[in-house]
Amino acid sequence: MIAAGGLTSVGVSAPEARRPNVLFIAADDLRPDLGCYDSAEAKTPHLDALARRGVLFERAYAQQAVCNPSRASVMTGRRPDTLKVWDLKTHFRETLPDVVTLPQHFKRHGYTAVGVGKIFHNESGAKPPFPFADPVSWSEPPVFAEGPHWRDWVVPGDPAGPKEKGGAVQCLDVPDEAYLDGRIAAAAVSKLGALAGKREPFFLAVGFWKPHLPFNAPKKYWDLYDRSKLSAPNPSRLPAGAPAIAGHPWNELRGYSGVPKQGPLPAAQIAELRHGYLACISFMDTQVGRVLAELDRLDLATNTLVVFWSDHGFHLGEHNLWGKTTNYEIDTWVPLIVAAPGVARAGARAAGLVELIDLYPTLTELGGLPPASGVEGRSLVPWLRDPSQPGKDLAISQHPHPSYGMATHMGYTLRTARHRYVEWRDLTTGFVTDRELYDHAVDTAETRNRIADAAQTVTAQELGARAAALVAAGHRWAADRGR
């Protein structure tokens, strides 16, 4: 056991009152643009402070760069091909009805499991018999868990707000709680107060919407940045030699008013969007800070595991792309911070490869719970104790093409410590139609596809063989396209 008030040592049973609480915080569409990830622009003092309390994972990767598959993967500890969830519409309980989610596993072992904001996907409206908020995962009905976040604009004089999708940005001098993330933070603070008085430990999941489009945040967060000094997208073009299938037409961004339905964006609009993304990051950071401050005020921090993660990254004009839904580094690389008092080495950085599916077994182990069956991730507890040890040899992500609608291909990407290998497979024949290889030793921005380079032949062959073996072992899409 560690000092009084702290976490019980991993693997040692303890009275219920001494079991650690879990504060599980998610962001949406957040790439590692944080001060603690050495961003030269983002102002994120609260997440930077959290990183000083825990271990920052420098190279964590999502399993698919779009909300529903990524979140389903995190919350079940299974890869998209195992879940058979690759789109925004399919609920994981349609494909694996009896799967036990992360909060559900904690609930089954004596925790009060509470959800505030976007944790699972947020498809508007119930989808009988499986609402996306997944009520069975929680001890009480989740709040702010579903709904049309794309209507989260302030409309002066109309408290009901807009009825349809509006502009991609909004900058108004309003209080934080005028927008949804401010209200989510207030609800989370209130829930912490209620949970602090309970005998049983809690699993509190808090999901913030930002920096997801639309890029709307109170004016004070826009004022943190000088637009004229912000960087431009770099690289601005698709990688040299990359197949066309690797890109997409920015359908998500083009769905907002004021954005051209085809063709390039004006330079001024590019700058405005990049400014808005940073403003939303700082807005979200402040809301995280409100929740963490309440955790401290209630004297809960020394016995609470805190996890901060994002479901995937986001292109802001790099590679001539806007949004997520690719297999590139910018879309698959995510921030991940784990503060586990008494276990994690505070302020340390882990440089090895890890994946978001590793969170399920990590929290299960830290909480002293029995392992859940079927989980495909690997516990990160050894890295919390010793962040210097090597990570995984591969981080695996995937994405169908086209991103929305009936897919014709699946792209699989294998990230090693040095390379990113991508192959695109025809979903009818199973044949590989296109391949990509990026060498991060000389090209961290992934500007050139090196699949045809003679010097990379052995690497391409080795990674191609590993991809083929992985697909053979777990690929399900082609056989299930007609469901």
MOBEL-V903231 format. One record per residue. RES is the residue in one small letter. SS is DSSP state (helix for helix, strand for strand, loop for the rest). PHI is phi as a letter, one per 30 degrees, with the letter a starting at -180 (none if undefined). OMEGA is omega as a letter, one per 20 degrees, with the letter a starting at -180 (* if undefined). Layout:
res=RES ss=SS phi=PHI omega=OMEGA
res=RES ss=SS phi=PHI omega=OMEGA
//
This chain:
res=m ss=loop phi=none omega=r
res=i ss=loop phi=c omega=a
res=a ss=loop phi=e omega=a
res=a ss=loop phi=e omega=a
res=g ss=loop phi=i omega=a
res=g ss=loop phi=c omega=a
res=l ss=loop phi=d omega=r
res=t ss=loop phi=d omega=r
res=s ss=loop phi=e omega=a
res=v ss=loop phi=e omega=r
res=g ss=loop phi=i omega=r
res=v ss=loop phi=c omega=r
res=s ss=loop phi=d omega=a
res=a ss=loop phi=a omega=r
res=p ss=loop phi=e omega=a
res=e ss=helix phi=e omega=a
res=a ss=helix phi=d omega=a
res=r ss=helix phi=c omega=r
res=r ss=loop phi=d omega=a
res=p ss=loop phi=d omega=r
res=n ss=strand phi=d omega=r
res=v ss=strand phi=b omega=r
res=l ss=strand phi=c omega=a
res=f ss=strand phi=c omega=a
res=i ss=strand phi=c omega=a
res=a ss=strand phi=c omega=r
res=a ss=strand phi=c omega=a
res=d ss=loop phi=c omega=r
res=d ss=loop phi=i omega=a
res=l ss=loop phi=c omega=r
res=r ss=loop phi=d omega=a
res=p ss=loop phi=d omega=r
res=d ss=loop phi=c omega=r
res=l ss=loop phi=b omega=r
res=g ss=helix phi=e omega=a
res=c ss=helix phi=d omega=r
res=y ss=helix phi=c omega=r
res=d ss=loop phi=i omega=r
res=s ss=loop phi=d omega=r
res=a ss=loop phi=d omega=a
res=e ss=loop phi=b omega=a
res=a ss=loop phi=d omega=r
res=k ss=loop phi=c omega=a
res=t ss=loop phi=b omega=a
res=p ss=helix phi=d omega=a
res=h ss=helix phi=d omega=r
res=l ss=helix phi=d omega=r
res=d ss=helix phi=d omega=r
res=a ss=helix phi=d omega=r
res=l ss=helix phi=d omega=r
res=a ss=helix phi=d omega=r
res=r ss=helix phi=d omega=r
res=r ss=helix phi=c omega=a
res=g ss=loop phi=b omega=r
res=v ss=strand phi=c omega=r
res=l ss=strand phi=c omega=r
res=f ss=strand phi=c omega=a
res=e ss=strand phi=d omega=a
res=r ss=strand phi=b omega=r
res=a ss=strand phi=c omega=a
res=y ss=strand phi=b omega=r
res=a ss=loop phi=d omega=a
res=q ss=loop phi=d omega=r
res=q ss=loop phi=a omega=a
res=a ss=loop phi=d omega=r
res=v ss=loop phi=a omega=a
res=c ss=helix phi=e omega=a
res=n ss=helix phi=d omega=r
res=p ss=helix phi=d omega=a
res=s ss=helix phi=d omega=a
res=r ss=helix phi=d omega=r
res=a ss=helix phi=d omega=r
res=s ss=helix phi=d omega=r
res=v ss=helix phi=d omega=a
res=m ss=helix phi=d omega=r
res=t ss=helix phi=c omega=a
res=g ss=loop phi=i omega=a
res=r ss=loop phi=b omega=a
res=r ss=loop phi=d omega=a
res=p ss=helix phi=e omega=a
res=d ss=helix phi=d omega=r
res=t ss=helix phi=d omega=r
res=l ss=helix phi=d omega=a
res=k ss=loop phi=i omega=r
res=v ss=loop phi=b omega=a
res=w ss=loop phi=b omega=a
res=d ss=loop phi=b omega=a
res=l ss=loop phi=d omega=a
res=k ss=loop phi=c omega=a
res=t ss=loop phi=d omega=r
res=h ss=loop phi=d omega=a
res=f ss=helix phi=d omega=r
res=r ss=helix phi=d omega=r
res=e ss=helix phi=d omega=a
res=t ss=helix phi=c omega=r
res=l ss=loop phi=b omega=a
res=p ss=loop phi=e omega=a
res=d ss=loop phi=c omega=a
res=v ss=loop phi=d omega=r
res=v ss=loop phi=c omega=a
res=t ss=loop phi=d omega=a
res=l ss=helix phi=e omega=r
res=p ss=helix phi=d omega=r
res=q ss=helix phi=d omega=r
res=h ss=helix phi=d omega=r
res=f ss=helix phi=d omega=r
res=k ss=helix phi=d omega=a
res=r ss=helix phi=d omega=a
res=h ss=loop phi=c omega=r
res=g ss=loop phi=j omega=r
res=y ss=loop phi=c omega=r
res=t ss=strand phi=d omega=a
res=a ss=strand phi=c omega=a
res=v ss=strand phi=b omega=r
res=g ss=strand phi=c omega=r
res=v ss=strand phi=b omega=r
res=g ss=strand phi=i omega=a
res=k ss=loop phi=d omega=r
res=i ss=loop phi=c omega=r
res=f ss=loop phi=d omega=r
res=h ss=loop phi=d omega=a
res=n ss=loop phi=c omega=a
res=e ss=loop phi=e omega=a
res=s ss=loop phi=d omega=r
res=g ss=loop phi=i omega=r
res=a ss=loop phi=d omega=r
res=k ss=loop phi=b omega=a
res=p ss=loop phi=e omega=i
res=p ss=loop phi=c omega=a
res=f ss=loop phi=b omega=r
res=p ss=loop phi=e omega=a
res=f ss=loop phi=d omega=r
res=a ss=loop phi=d omega=r
res=d ss=loop phi=h omega=a
res=p ss=helix phi=e omega=a
res=v ss=helix phi=d omega=r
res=s ss=helix phi=d omega=a
res=w ss=loop phi=c omega=r
res=s ss=loop phi=d omega=r
res=e ss=loop phi=b omega=a
res=p ss=loop phi=e omega=r
res=p ss=loop phi=d omega=a
res=v ss=strand phi=c omega=a
res=f ss=loop phi=h omega=a
res=a ss=loop phi=c omega=r
res=e ss=loop phi=b omega=r
res=g ss=loop phi=k omega=a
res=p ss=loop phi=d omega=a
res=h ss=helix phi=d omega=a
res=w ss=helix phi=d omega=r
res=r ss=helix phi=c omega=a
res=d ss=loop phi=d omega=r
res=w ss=loop phi=c omega=r
res=v ss=loop phi=d omega=r
res=v ss=loop phi=c omega=a
res=p ss=loop phi=e omega=r
res=g ss=loop phi=i omega=a
res=d ss=loop phi=b omega=a
res=p ss=loop phi=d omega=r
res=a ss=loop phi=d omega=r
res=g ss=loop phi=i omega=a
res=p ss=loop phi=d omega=r
res=k ss=loop phi=c omega=a
res=e ss=loop phi=b omega=a
res=k ss=loop phi=d omega=a
res=g ss=loop phi=c omega=a
res=g ss=strand phi=d omega=a
res=a ss=loop phi=d omega=a
res=v ss=strand phi=b omega=r
res=q ss=strand phi=a omega=r
res=c ss=strand phi=b omega=r
res=l ss=strand phi=b omega=r
res=d ss=loop phi=d omega=a
res=v ss=loop phi=b omega=r
res=p ss=loop phi=d omega=a
res=d ss=helix phi=e omega=a
res=e ss=helix phi=d omega=r
res=a ss=helix phi=d omega=r
res=y ss=loop phi=c omega=a
res=l ss=helix phi=e omega=a
res=d ss=helix phi=d omega=r
res=g ss=helix phi=d omega=r
res=r ss=helix phi=d omega=r
res=i ss=helix phi=d omega=r
res=a ss=helix phi=d omega=r
res=a ss=helix phi=d omega=r
res=a ss=helix phi=d omega=r
res=a ss=helix phi=d omega=r
res=v ss=helix phi=d omega=r
res=s ss=helix phi=d omega=r
res=k ss=helix phi=d omega=r
res=l ss=helix phi=e omega=r
res=g ss=helix phi=d omega=r
res=a ss=helix phi=d omega=a
res=l ss=helix phi=d omega=a
res=a ss=helix phi=d omega=a
res=g ss=loop phi=d omega=a
res=k ss=loop phi=d omega=r
res=r ss=loop phi=d omega=a
res=e ss=loop phi=d omega=r
res=p ss=loop phi=d omega=a
res=f ss=strand phi=b omega=r
res=f ss=strand phi=c omega=a
res=l ss=strand phi=c omega=r
res=a ss=strand phi=c omega=a
res=v ss=strand phi=b omega=a
res=g ss=strand phi=c omega=r
res=f ss=loop phi=c omega=a
res=w ss=loop phi=d omega=a
res=k ss=loop phi=d omega=j
res=p ss=loop phi=c omega=r
res=h ss=loop phi=e omega=r
res=l ss=loop phi=e omega=i
res=p ss=loop phi=d omega=a
res=f ss=strand phi=d omega=r
res=n ss=strand phi=b omega=r
res=a ss=strand phi=a omega=r
res=p ss=strand phi=e omega=a
res=k ss=helix phi=e omega=a
res=k ss=helix phi=d omega=r
res=y ss=helix phi=d omega=r
res=w ss=helix phi=d omega=a
res=d ss=loop phi=d omega=r
res=l ss=loop phi=d omega=a
res=y ss=loop phi=b omega=r
res=d ss=loop phi=c omega=a
res=r ss=helix phi=e omega=a
res=s ss=helix phi=d omega=a
res=k ss=helix phi=c omega=a
res=l ss=loop phi=d omega=a
res=s ss=loop phi=d omega=r
res=a ss=loop phi=c omega=r
res=p ss=loop phi=e omega=a
res=n ss=loop phi=b omega=j
res=p ss=loop phi=d omega=a
res=s ss=loop phi=c omega=a
res=r ss=loop phi=b omega=r
res=l ss=loop phi=e omega=a
res=p ss=loop phi=e omega=r
res=a ss=strand phi=e omega=r
res=g ss=loop phi=i omega=r
res=a ss=loop phi=d omega=r
res=p ss=loop phi=d omega=a
res=a ss=helix phi=e omega=a
res=i ss=helix phi=d omega=a
res=a ss=helix phi=d omega=a
res=g ss=loop phi=c omega=r
res=h ss=loop phi=a omega=a
res=p ss=loop phi=c omega=r
res=w ss=loop phi=i omega=a
res=n ss=helix phi=e omega=a
res=e ss=helix phi=d omega=a
res=l ss=helix phi=d omega=a
res=r ss=helix phi=d omega=r
res=g ss=loop phi=d omega=r
res=y ss=loop phi=c omega=a
res=s ss=strand phi=d omega=r
res=g ss=loop phi=i omega=r
res=v ss=loop phi=c omega=r
res=p ss=loop phi=e omega=a
res=k ss=loop phi=d omega=r
res=q ss=loop phi=a omega=r
res=g ss=loop phi=i omega=a
res=p ss=loop phi=d omega=r
res=l ss=loop phi=c omega=r
res=p ss=loop phi=d omega=a
res=a ss=helix phi=e omega=a
res=a ss=helix phi=d omega=r
res=q ss=helix phi=d omega=r
res=i ss=helix phi=e omega=a
res=a ss=helix phi=d omega=r
res=e ss=helix phi=d omega=r
res=l ss=helix phi=d omega=r
res=r ss=helix phi=d omega=r
res=h ss=helix phi=d omega=a
res=g ss=helix phi=d omega=r
res=y ss=helix phi=d omega=r
res=l ss=helix phi=d omega=r
res=a ss=helix phi=d omega=r
res=c ss=helix phi=d omega=r
res=i ss=helix phi=d omega=a
res=s ss=helix phi=d omega=r
res=f ss=helix phi=d omega=r
res=m ss=helix phi=d omega=r
res=d ss=helix phi=e omega=r
res=t ss=helix phi=d omega=r
res=q ss=helix phi=d omega=r
res=v ss=helix phi=e omega=r
res=g ss=helix phi=d omega=r
res=r ss=helix phi=d omega=a
res=v ss=helix phi=d omega=r
res=l ss=helix phi=d omega=r
res=a ss=helix phi=d omega=r
res=e ss=helix phi=d omega=r
res=l ss=helix phi=e omega=r
res=d ss=helix phi=d omega=a
res=r ss=helix phi=d omega=r
res=l ss=loop phi=d omega=r
res=d ss=loop phi=h omega=a
res=l ss=loop phi=c omega=a
res=a ss=helix phi=d omega=a
res=t ss=helix phi=d omega=r
res=n ss=helix phi=b omega=a
res=t ss=strand phi=b omega=r
res=l ss=strand phi=d omega=r
res=v ss=strand phi=c omega=r
res=v ss=strand phi=b omega=r
res=f ss=strand phi=b omega=a
res=w ss=strand phi=b omega=r
res=s ss=strand phi=b omega=a
res=d ss=loop phi=d omega=r
res=h ss=loop phi=a omega=r
res=g ss=loop phi=c omega=a
res=f ss=loop phi=a omega=r
res=h ss=strand phi=d omega=r
res=l ss=strand phi=b omega=a
res=g ss=loop phi=j omega=r
res=e ss=helix phi=d omega=a
res=h ss=helix phi=h omega=a
res=n ss=helix phi=h omega=a
res=l ss=loop phi=b omega=r
res=w ss=strand phi=b omega=a
res=g ss=strand phi=j omega=r
res=k ss=loop phi=c omega=r
res=t ss=loop phi=i omega=r
res=t ss=loop phi=b omega=r
res=n ss=loop phi=c omega=a
res=y ss=loop phi=d omega=a
res=e ss=helix phi=e omega=a
res=i ss=helix phi=d omega=a
res=d ss=helix phi=c omega=a
res=t ss=helix phi=c omega=a
res=w ss=strand phi=d omega=a
res=v ss=strand phi=b omega=r
res=p ss=loop phi=d omega=r
res=l ss=strand phi=a omega=r
res=i ss=strand phi=b omega=r
res=v ss=strand phi=b omega=r
res=a ss=strand phi=c omega=a
res=a ss=loop phi=b omega=a
res=p ss=loop phi=e omega=r
res=g ss=loop phi=i omega=r
res=v ss=loop phi=b omega=a
res=a ss=loop phi=d omega=r
res=r ss=loop phi=d omega=a
res=a ss=loop phi=e omega=r
res=g ss=loop phi=i omega=a
res=a ss=strand phi=d omega=r
res=r ss=strand phi=b omega=r
res=a ss=strand phi=c omega=a
res=a ss=strand phi=c omega=a
res=g ss=strand phi=d omega=r
res=l ss=strand phi=d omega=r
res=v ss=strand phi=b omega=a
res=e ss=strand phi=b omega=a
res=l ss=loop phi=d omega=r
res=i ss=loop phi=d omega=r
res=d ss=helix phi=d omega=a
res=l ss=helix phi=d omega=a
res=y ss=helix phi=e omega=a
res=p ss=helix phi=d omega=r
res=t ss=helix phi=d omega=a
res=l ss=helix phi=d omega=r
res=t ss=helix phi=d omega=r
res=e ss=helix phi=d omega=a
res=l ss=helix phi=d omega=r
res=g ss=loop phi=d omega=a
res=g ss=loop phi=i omega=r
res=l ss=loop phi=d omega=r
res=p ss=loop phi=d omega=r
res=p ss=loop phi=d omega=r
res=a ss=loop phi=d omega=a
res=s ss=loop phi=d omega=r
res=g ss=loop phi=i omega=a
res=v ss=loop phi=d omega=a
res=e ss=loop phi=c omega=r
res=g ss=loop phi=d omega=a
res=r ss=loop phi=b omega=a
res=s ss=loop phi=e omega=r
res=l ss=loop phi=c omega=a
res=v ss=helix phi=e omega=r
res=p ss=helix phi=e omega=r
res=w ss=helix phi=d omega=r
res=l ss=helix phi=d omega=r
res=r ss=helix phi=d omega=a
res=d ss=loop phi=b omega=a
res=p ss=loop phi=d omega=a
res=s ss=loop phi=d omega=a
res=q ss=loop phi=d omega=a
res=p ss=loop phi=d omega=r
res=g ss=loop phi=d omega=r
res=k ss=strand phi=d omega=r
res=d ss=loop phi=d omega=r
res=l ss=loop phi=b omega=r
res=a ss=strand phi=c omega=a
res=i ss=strand phi=c omega=r
res=s ss=strand phi=b omega=a
res=q ss=strand phi=a omega=r
res=h ss=strand phi=a omega=r
res=p ss=strand phi=d omega=r
res=h ss=strand phi=b omega=i
res=p ss=loop phi=d omega=a
res=s ss=loop phi=d omega=a
res=y ss=loop phi=b omega=a
res=g ss=loop phi=j omega=a
res=m ss=loop phi=d omega=a
res=a ss=loop phi=d omega=r
res=t ss=loop phi=c omega=a
res=h ss=strand phi=b omega=r
res=m ss=strand phi=c omega=r
res=g ss=strand phi=c omega=r
res=y ss=strand phi=c omega=r
res=t ss=strand phi=b omega=r
res=l ss=strand phi=c omega=r
res=r ss=strand phi=c omega=r
res=t ss=loop phi=c omega=r
res=a ss=loop phi=d omega=a
res=r ss=loop phi=c omega=a
res=h ss=strand phi=c omega=r
res=r ss=strand phi=b omega=r
res=y ss=strand phi=c omega=r
res=v ss=strand phi=b omega=r
res=e ss=strand phi=b omega=a
res=w ss=strand phi=c omega=a
res=r ss=strand phi=c omega=r
res=d ss=strand phi=d omega=a
res=l ss=loop phi=d omega=r
res=t ss=loop phi=d omega=a
res=t ss=loop phi=c omega=a
res=g ss=loop phi=i omega=a
res=f ss=loop phi=d omega=r
res=v ss=strand phi=d omega=a
res=t ss=strand phi=c omega=a
res=d ss=strand phi=b omega=r
res=r ss=strand phi=b omega=r
res=e ss=strand phi=b omega=r
res=l ss=strand phi=b omega=a
res=y ss=strand phi=b omega=a
res=d ss=strand phi=c omega=a
res=h ss=loop phi=d omega=r
res=a ss=loop phi=d omega=a
res=v ss=loop phi=b omega=a
res=d ss=loop phi=a omega=a
res=t ss=loop phi=d omega=a
res=a ss=loop phi=d omega=a
res=e ss=loop phi=h omega=a
res=t ss=loop phi=c omega=a
res=r ss=strand phi=b omega=r
res=n ss=loop phi=d omega=a
res=r ss=loop phi=c omega=a
res=i ss=loop phi=d omega=a
res=a ss=loop phi=c omega=a
res=d ss=loop phi=d omega=a
res=a ss=helix phi=e omega=a
res=a ss=helix phi=d omega=a
res=q ss=helix phi=c omega=a
res=t ss=helix phi=e omega=a
res=v ss=helix phi=d omega=r
res=t ss=helix phi=d omega=a
res=a ss=helix phi=d omega=r
res=q ss=helix phi=d omega=a
res=e ss=helix phi=d omega=a
res=l ss=helix phi=d omega=r
res=g ss=helix phi=d omega=r
res=a ss=helix phi=d omega=r
res=r ss=helix phi=d omega=r
res=a ss=helix phi=d omega=r
res=a ss=helix phi=d omega=a
res=a ss=helix phi=d omega=r
res=l ss=helix phi=d omega=r
res=v ss=helix phi=d omega=r
res=a ss=helix phi=d omega=a
res=a ss=helix phi=d omega=a
res=g ss=helix phi=b omega=a
res=h ss=loop phi=d omega=a
res=r ss=loop phi=b omega=a
res=w ss=helix phi=e omega=a
res=a ss=helix phi=e omega=a
res=a ss=helix phi=d omega=a
res=d ss=helix phi=c omega=a
res=r ss=loop phi=d omega=a
res=g ss=loop phi=d omega=a
res=r ss=loop phi=d omega=*
//
